[in-house]
Amino acid sequence: MNKKKNVQVVKDFFTAMGRSERRDLLALASEDIEWIIPGEDWPLAGTHRGHAGLADLFQKASEKMETSVMEFHEYVAQGDRVLVVGFARGRIKATNKTWEDDWVFAITVRNGKLTNIREYIDTQALARACEIDAGSGP
């Protein structure tokens, strides 16, 4: 598959994600997709595998956080890889704290389906937004 088609598959995936069209989203993901989100101390961190892992990730994301801005600035394609450079802003529902994140997603596309997503994100900003402030004692 050519680079242009791979970029379009990635764009279609994010469009489906933005519209919460789960069926379209899963149709663009391979059965054994692996989505790796680095960090700890925030709810979405970890490795999410397969369609069940993806469904769980989206469920968690909708329960725990709200994304108000999701910008896609650049798509760079080489071989079966597409790098997406962007920016996001949102808030963690439990703490009501906002976060901002400049990110890069490294995505592998094979046979018209996403097989691997690896996020490079500001894990500290997201972890900080998840921290519950300890009240000042007497």
Secondary structure, 3 states (H helix, E strand, C coil): CCHHHHHHHHHHHHHHHHCCCHHHHHHCEEEEEEEEECCCCCCCCEEEEHHHHHHHHHHHHHHHEEEEEEEEEEEEEECCEEEEEEEEEEEECCCCEEEEEEEEEEEEEECCEEEEEEEECCHHHHHHHHCCCCCCCC
